[in-house]
Amino acid sequence: MTELLSIILAAGEGTRMRSSTPKVLHQVGGLPMIGHVLRTAQSAGASSIALVVGASSERVRASAMAAAPDALVSEQHERLGTGHAVRQAQAAYATAKGNVIVLYADNPLVSPKTLAEIAKRLDDGADIVVVAYRPADPTNLGRLLTLDGRLVAIREHKDASEEERKIDLCNSGIMGFKADALRGVIDRIGNANAKGEYYLTDAVELANADGRRVEYVEADPAEVVGVDDRSKLAQAEATFQELRRADFMAAGVTLHDPKSVWFSYDTEIAQDVTIEPNVVFGPGVKIDTGAVIHAFSHLEGAHVGANASVGPFARLRPGANLGEGAKIGNFVEVKKADIGKGAKVSHLSYIGDASIGSDVNIGAGVITVNYDGYNKHQTVIGNNAFIGSNTSLIAPVNVGPGALVGSGSVITDDVEADALALARGRQVNKPGRAKDIFAAAKAEKLNKKGL
């Protein structure tokens, strides 16, 4: 397989985002845009990655290194155009032996398939391959000038003639090079243009003048959208969600109302899972076969076992782990807890920092009181135990297998296996007292009105 170097340009300031967060760290599907581009490069088989960042870019650098710790990072101290940006990665491309693909960290939706097509064209003899697209509005975009199917040049909008501006085939910015072709043209790119910048696109004319072969591939406009403001960020998110929904339905997942379900970049769902409307998947969720996620539920960092049931109106927080056939009902919150096979937490309960055994029944309003103001503590409930409604389990505490905890109890001590635990005040009935209390209250009320 031909070696592949991916150069990812991430030095843009993103002023139109109106944000203290660097542009490329804004998220699509729960992952920073730069993370999407890195994942795509890795999926396409990049053997090495070079990242070009701007000055004072510690956050961008840290995010990238977390995803690609072996990436070579360089800085572009002055924003003098894409050609100048690529030159900052010279330490990477100077010794590259195969292909080089230049990507942009604000193109989160570019696909491994497109990168594979670039690599194929390069392997088949092209020296440069440009990714083109036909947007609805080509204003301010570079136009591809072609002749008999060959790519002759790319003209930036400000430098284009009126006739050239009528062309609807536009430059996405993504370009592939044979490594020696990139080395042959990159230092010859000048800045004699309307903006006084070094355009990487000028490599096309230089390569043609050298007798090299220059081609282009055409991509879907939605795939190569560059995100430079909040509107385009929302557009990218919408496209991402549509793609994920289509992927899951094709894989055998039932979505009752696809447009109301939102996924993260790493959501994993097995076939024969059913998802009702208005469900949100944060990062780190895995759903096993046959599970049902009912409406208006929110899941993050959770694993739902086979044939389990969640919701409606349930929240699974990070560390929630549901066993096969478990049930988490309406208005139940689970955090950092294992829920055993066949266990039921049907409604209005909070289970946090806990280990719940198989076939446990937890009634309405049960709370694992896990936080003492300084530390979190563990609650352990054994198999087949029954926890009555409105019980507070003051952690750390253990309830043994088969134990029964009476409703309304406040459990502060361990409960042994098969025991009945009652921890509440004894009920006292006083005959006639309610009538006396109501009568006295009524008299006081009338007295205040002067009656």
C-alpha positions in Angstrom: 0.0 0.0 0.0 1.3 3.5 -0.9 2.4 5.6 2.0 0.0 8.4 2.8 0.8 11.7 4.5 -2.2 13.8 5.6 -1.5 17.5 6.1 -4.3 19.1 8.1 -4.6 22.9 8.1 -6.0 24.2 11.3 -4.6 27.7 11.6 -7.8 29.7 10.8 -8.9 32.1 13.5 -12.6 31.6 12.9 -13.6 35.2 13.8 -17.1 34.8 12.2 -17.9 32.1 14.9 -17.9 34.9 17.5 -16.5 32.6 20.1 -13.6 32.2 22.6 -13.4 28.6 21.5 -11.1 28.0 18.5 -13.2 27.4 15.4 -12.0 23.8 14.8 -12.9 22.8 18.3 -16.6 23.5 17.8 -18.4 20.2 17.8 -20.4 18.2 15.3 -22.0 15.1 16.6 -20.2 15.6 20.0 -16.7 15.6 18.5 -14.6 18.7 17.6 -14.4 19.3 13.9 -10.7 18.6 13.9 -11.4 15.3 15.5 -13.6 14.3 12.6 -10.9 15.2 10.1 -8.3 13.3 12.0 -10.6 10.2 12.2 -11.2 10.4 8.5 -7.5 10.6 7.7 -6.8 7.6 9.9 -9.7 5.7 8.4 -8.3 6.4 4.9 -5.0 4.8 5.9 -2.8 7.8 6.6 0.5 6.5 7.7 1.5 9.9 9.1 -0.3 13.1 9.9 1.1 16.7 10.0 -1.0 19.4 11.6 -0.5 23.1 10.9 -1.9 25.3 13.7 -1.9 29.1 14.4 -0.1 31.0 17.0 -1.4 30.6 20.6 -3.1 27.3 19.6 -2.5 25.2 22.7 -6.1 24.0 22.9 -6.1 22.9 19.2 -2.8 21.2 19.6 -3.9 19.4 22.7 -7.1 18.2 21.1 -5.3 16.9 18.0 -2.6 15.2 20.0 -5.2 13.3 22.1 -6.6 11.8 18.9 -3.3 11.4 17.0 -0.4 11.4 19.4 2.2 10.8 16.7 1.1 13.8 14.6 3.9 16.3 13.7 2.6 19.8 14.7 3.9 23.1 13.2 2.8 26.7 13.5 1.8 29.2 10.9 2.7 32.5 12.6 1.4 34.7 9.8 -1.8 33.9 7.8 -0.4 34.3 4.3 -2.6 31.7 2.4 -3.0 28.0 2.0 0.3 27.6 0.1 2.2 29.3 2.9 0.3 27.1 5.4 1.4 23.9 3.7 5.0 25.1 3.6 5.0 25.0 7.4 4.7 21.2 7.2 7.9 20.9 5.2 9.5 18.7 7.9 6.8 16.1 7.1 6.5 16.3 3.3 10.3 16.8 2.7 10.9 13.1 3.2 7.5 11.7 2.2 7.7 8.9 -0.3 4.1 8.2 -1.4 1.0 10.4 -1.6 0.1 13.6 0.3 -3.4 14.8 0.9 -4.1 18.3 2.2 -7.2 18.6 4.4 -8.9 21.4 6.3 -9.8 21.0 10.0 -13.1 22.9 9.4 -14.4 20.3 6.8 -15.8 17.8 9.4 -17.9 15.8 6.9 -15.3 14.8 4.3 -15.4 11.0 3.9 -12.8 8.3 3.8 -14.4 7.3 0.5 -13.4 10.6 -1.1 -9.9 10.3 0.3 -9.7 6.8 -1.1 -10.7 8.0 -4.5 -7.9 10.7 -4.4 -5.4 8.1 -3.4 -6.6 5.8 -6.3 -6.2 8.5 -8.9 -2.7 9.3 -7.6 -1.8 5.6 -7.7 -3.2 5.4 -11.2 -0.8 8.1 -12.5 -2.2 11.5 -11.5 0.3 13.9 -10.0 -2.3 16.2 -8.4 -6.0 15.5 -7.7 -8.4 18.3 -6.6 -11.7 17.7 -4.9 -14.4 19.8 -6.7 -18.1 20.4 -6.0 -21.1 22.3 -7.4 -22.6 24.5 -4.7 -25.9 26.2 -5.0 -24.2 29.6 -4.7 -20.6 29.7 -6.0 -20.0 33.3 -5.0 -16.5 33.9 -3.5 -15.3 30.4 -4.3 -12.5 29.3 -6.5 -13.5 28.0 -10.0 -12.0 25.0 -11.8 -11.0 25.8 -15.3 -11.0 22.6 -17.4 -10.2 21.7 -21.0 -11.2 18.4 -22.6 -11.6 16.9 -19.2 -8.3 18.1 -17.9 -7.9 20.5 -14.9 -6.0 23.4 -16.3 -6.2 25.9 -13.4 -8.1 27.1 -10.4 -9.0 30.7 -10.4 -9.9 32.4 -7.1 -13.1 34.5 -7.2 -11.4 37.8 -6.8 -9.0 37.1 -9.6 -11.6 35.5 -11.9 -13.0 37.1 -15.0 -16.8 37.6 -15.5 -16.8 34.6 -17.8 -14.9 32.4 -15.4 -17.3 33.3 -12.6 -20.1 31.7 -14.5 -18.5 28.3 -14.0 -20.3 26.3 -11.3 -17.5 23.8 -10.7 -15.8 25.0 -7.5 -12.7 24.2 -5.5 -13.3 22.5 -2.1 -9.7 23.2 -1.0 -8.9 19.5 -0.6 -6.0 18.4 -2.8 -4.0 15.3 -3.2 -0.4 15.2 -4.5 2.3 12.7 -5.3 4.9 13.7 -2.8 7.5 14.6 -5.4 4.9 16.7 -7.3 4.2 18.7 -4.1 7.9 19.2 -3.5 8.3 20.3 -7.1 5.8 23.1 -7.0 5.2 24.3 -3.4 8.2 26.7 -3.2 7.4 28.2 -6.6 4.0 29.4 -5.6 3.9 33.2 -5.6 1.6 35.8 -4.2 0.9 38.0 -7.3 -2.9 38.1 -6.8 -5.7 40.3 -5.5 -5.1 39.2 -1.9 -1.4 39.0 -1.9 -1.5 35.5 -0.6 0.2 32.2 -1.5 -2.6 30.0 -2.9 -2.0 26.3 -2.9 -4.3 26.2 -5.9 -1.6 27.8 -8.0 0.1 24.4 -7.9 -2.3 23.3 -10.6 -1.0 25.7 -13.2 2.6 25.1 -12.2 2.2 21.3 -12.5 0.6 21.6 -15.9 3.5 23.8 -17.0 5.8 21.0 -15.9 3.9 18.5 -18.0 2.4 16.8 -15.0 -1.0 15.2 -14.9 -3.7 17.1 -13.0 -7.2 15.7 -12.4 -10.2 16.3 -10.2 -12.9 14.3 -8.5 -16.4 15.7 -7.8 -17.9 15.4 -4.3 -21.3 16.1 -2.8 -21.5 19.7 -1.7 -22.8 18.7 1.7 -19.6 16.6 2.3 -17.1 19.4 1.7 -18.9 22.3 3.4 -16.4 24.5 5.2 -17.6 25.6 8.6 -16.8 29.3 9.3 -19.8 30.5 11.1 -22.6 29.3 13.4 -25.0 28.8 10.5 -22.7 26.5 8.6 -22.0 24.7 11.9 -25.7 24.0 12.2 -25.8 22.9 8.6 -22.9 20.5 9.2 -24.6 19.1 12.3 -27.9 18.5 10.4 -26.0 16.7 7.6 -24.1 14.6 10.0 -27.3 13.6 11.8 -29.0 12.7 8.5 -26.1 10.5 7.6 -26.1 8.7 10.9 -29.8 8.1 10.9 -29.6 6.6 7.4 -26.6 4.4 8.4 -28.5 3.0 11.5 -31.7 2.3 9.6 -29.8 0.5 6.9 -28.1 -1.6 9.6 -31.5 -2.7 11.0 -32.3 -0.1 13.7 -35.9 1.1 13.9 -36.3 4.9 14.3 -40.0 5.8 14.8 -39.3 9.5 14.0 -35.8 9.7 12.5 -35.5 13.5 12.4 -36.2 13.8 16.2 -33.3 11.4 17.2 -29.8 12.8 17.6 -26.6 10.7 17.6 -23.0 11.3 18.5 -20.0 10.4 16.4 -19.3 7.2 18.3 -22.8 5.9 19.0 -23.0 2.1 18.6 -26.4 0.4 18.0 -27.0 -3.2 17.2 -29.7 -4.4 14.8 -33.3 -4.9 16.0 -33.0 -2.0 18.4 -36.1 0.3 18.5 -35.7 4.0 19.2 -38.8 6.1 19.8 -39.0 9.9 19.1 -37.0 12.6 20.8 -34.1 10.6 22.0 -30.6 12.1 22.4 -27.4 10.1 22.4 -24.4 11.8 23.9 -20.9 10.4 23.4 -20.0 6.9 24.5 -23.3 5.0 24.1 -23.6 1.4 23.1 -26.9 -0.3 22.6 -27.2 -4.1 22.3 -29.6 -6.0 20.1 -33.4 -6.0 20.9 -33.2 -3.0 23.3 -35.9 -0.4 23.3 -35.2 3.3 24.0 -38.5 5.0 24.7 -39.3 8.6 23.9 -37.6 11.7 25.5 -34.7 9.8 26.9 -31.1 11.1 27.1 -28.1 8.7 27.2 -24.4 9.5 27.6 -21.5 7.2 28.3 -23.9 4.3 28.9 -24.2 0.6 27.8 -27.7 -0.8 27.4 -27.8 -4.6 27.3 -29.8 -6.9 25.0 -33.6 -6.6 25.2 -33.3 -3.9 27.9 -35.8 -1.0 28.1 -35.1 2.6 28.8 -37.6 5.4 29.4 -39.7 7.2 28.5 -38.1 10.4 30.0 -35.1 8.5 31.4 -31.6 9.7 31.8 -28.5 7.5 31.6 -25.4 9.3 32.7 -21.7 8.2 32.2 -21.0 4.8 33.7 -24.6 3.5 33.5 -24.4 -0.2 32.5 -27.7 -2.1 32.0 -27.8 -5.9 32.0 -29.8 -8.0 29.6 -33.6 -7.4 30.0 -33.1 -4.6 32.6 -35.7 -1.9 32.8 -35.2 1.8 33.5 -38.5 3.5 33.5 -39.9 7.0 33.3 -38.1 9.8 35.2 -35.3 7.5 36.4 -31.7 8.7 36.4 -28.8 6.3 36.5 -25.2 7.3 36.9 -22.0 5.1 37.3 -24.1 2.1 38.2 -24.4 -1.5 37.1 -28.0 -2.7 36.7 -28.2 -6.5 36.7 -30.0 -8.8 34.3 -33.8 -8.4 34.6 -33.6 -5.7 37.3 -36.3 -3.1 37.3 -36.1 0.6 38.3 -39.5 1.6 37.0 -40.1 5.2 37.9 -39.0 8.4 39.7 -35.7 7.0 41.2 -32.1 8.0 41.3 -29.4 5.2 41.2 -25.9 6.5 41.4 -22.5 4.8 42.3 -24.3 1.5 42.8 -24.2 -2.2 41.9 -27.7 -3.6 41.5 -27.9 -7.4 41.2 -30.1 -9.4 38.8 -33.9 -9.5 39.2 -33.9 -6.7 41.7 -37.1 -4.6 42.0 -36.6 -1.0 43.0 -39.8 1.0 43.7 -40.8 4.5 42.9 -38.8 7.3 44.5 -35.9 5.3 45.7 -32.6 7.2 46.1 -29.1 5.9 46.6 -27.7 8.7 48.7 -24.2 8.6 47.4 -22.6 11.9 48.2 -21.7 13.2 51.7 -20.6 16.6 50.5 -17.0 15.5 50.0 -16.9 11.9 48.6 -19.0 9.5 46.6 -20.0 6.2 48.2 -21.2 2.9 46.9 -24.5 1.1 47.3 -24.6 -2.7 46.6 -27.9 -4.5 46.3 -27.8 -8.3 45.9 -29.8 -10.5 43.5 -33.6 -10.7 43.9 -33.8 -8.0 46.6 -36.9 -5.8 46.8 -36.5 -2.1 47.6 -39.8 -0.5 48.6 -40.9 2.9 47.3 -39.6 6.1 48.8 -36.6 4.4 50.3 -33.3 6.3 50.9 -30.2 4.1 50.9 -27.4 6.0 52.7 -24.2 4.9 51.1 -21.9 3.1 51.8 -24.4 0.4 52.4 -25.1 -3.2 51.3 -28.4 -4.9 50.9 -28.1 -8.7 50.7 -29.6 -11.1 48.2 -33.3 -11.7 48.6 -33.7 -8.9 51.2 -36.9 -6.8 51.5 -36.7 -3.2 52.4 -40.0 -1.7 53.5 -41.4 1.4 51.8 -40.4 4.8 53.2 -37.3 3.4 55.0 -34.0 5.3 55.5 -31.4 2.6 55.4 -28.1 3.4 57.1 -26.8 0.0 58.0 -26.2 -3.2 56.0 -29.2 -5.5 55.4 -28.3 -9.2 55.5 -29.6 -11.7 52.9 -33.3 -12.6 53.1 -33.9 -10.1 55.9 -36.8 -7.6 56.2 -35.5 -4.1 56.9 -37.8 -1.4 58.3 -36.3 2.0 59.2 -39.1 4.5 59.8 -41.1 5.9 62.7 -44.0 3.8 64.0 -47.4 5.0 62.9 -49.7 6.3 65.7 -53.4 7.0 65.2 -55.3 9.4 67.5 -59.1 9.0 67.2 -61.0 12.2 66.7 -57.9 14.5 66.7 -58.3 15.4 62.9 -61.8 16.7 63.6 -60.6 18.8 66.5 -57.7 20.2 64.4 -59.9 21.1 61.5 -62.5 22.8 63.7 -59.9 24.9 65.5 -58.4 26.0 62.2 -61.7 27.0 60.9 -62.6 29.0 64.0 -59.3 30.9 63.8 -59.9 31.7 60.2 -63.4 33.1 61.0 -62.0 35.1 63.9 -59.5 36.8 61.7 -62.3 37.9 59.4 -64.2 39.3 62.4 -67.1 36.9 61.9 
